[in-house]
Amino acid sequence: MSGELRVLLYHRTEDPAGIESGYHVVSRRLAQVPGMVGNELLHSVHQPGEYLVVSSWESLEAFTTWEQGPDHRQQTSPLRPFRDTVTSRPFGLYRVLGTY
């Protein structure tokens, strides 16, 4: 078991340019956050308005430290308008149990 964590954030919008722009702004802000390994913006092939941001973290502890820190909300604010509020929770936390 690696201890790594993946955070999935679900987004929904009809504004592809807006979410892409917001994603790049947030990614630049998070580039030096301790414990963050990287992230990706994914676009659904079957549902054009659905997007997913997947971030990789060294550990749950690293993510929690950043999430509870003073910069979290300001750093991620450009993507907040695109959150998918249709789902019961617009995010998921997943531990990595295996990779090849």
Order of alpha helices (4+ residues) and beta strands (2+ residues): beta-alpha-beta-beta-alpha-alpha-beta
